Amino acid sequence: MRQGEIWVNKSLAGILTEDDNGYYFKYDKAYLENKNALAISLTLPLGEEEFNAEYLFPFFDGLIPEGWLLDIAHKNWKINPRDRMGLLLTTCRDCIGNVSIIEKV
């Protein structure tokens, strides 16, 4: 099982988990209590329920580099391009925009 903390505007928004059954995302309770909380995406609206999917949620998959940047990640970190969670945790600590993903150990 691998997990990543999802940060929005330097606030912990939730936890993304990958296990043998798929992917799960749950917003952090303290984040939901913040009146200025923003949804991660339109497909992951604010709420207490846990989201689950067989494949990495499209929003998170869209943060992963493509093309020559993906090649650099593959060569430098020896990450299989099909290991979407591995790529996300390795390359998305400092994304463009207000979202960051930090591996939870």
Secondary structure, 3 states (H helix, E strand, C coil): CEEEEEEECCEEEEEEEEECCEEEEEECHHHHHCCCCCCCECCECCCCCCEEECCCCHHHHCCCCCHHHHHHHHHHHCCCCCCHHHHHHHHCCCCCCCEEEEEEC
